[in-house]
């Protein structure tokens, strides 16, 4: 193995360990009462809408897909077939910085319509955070390794995926659903 390949392998292992540890630490810091309230919002909402820009939007799409597979009505904001948000619906906006114009604008519309706005962000003082009905902060104190081992929004996005997947697991239990019932709702039967 070349020296460069050996160094790359060491960096890979350091990065995956670093990302896993930082994400776990952040999720352990989320107040359990916020999780309970989030689950209740999801349980009673007639429809759930999800929004995020960039990679956060990809995580949001994955969350919406799992919600549908869990038997809930879920939509991705911005799709041509997405209906209007109404009072009583739940809206999740995922945004690491919480300052993107599209996310803030979406939040303002959601608040005007009277839906529950759950914001997941890494910045509790952002414009988006201030618009939230319920705020989940994924905290990642800066350190020297972050730019090299988890560039840009990697930590937030990885934690958002684990958070939303764990919410789905809890919803399955609350709703008496299973992997088998999810599989029957999968777009391509697996």
Buried (B, 14 or more C-beta within 10 A) or exposed (E): EEEEEEEEEEEEEEBEEBBEEBBEBBBEEBEEEBBEBBBBBBEEBEBBBBBBBBBBBBBBBBBBBBBBBBBBEBBBBBEEEBEEBEEBBBBBBBBBBBBBEBBBEBBBBBBEBEBBBBBBBBBBEBBBBEBBBBBBBBBBEEEEEBEEBBEEBBBBBBBBBBBBEEBBEBBBEEBEBEEEBBEEBEEEEE
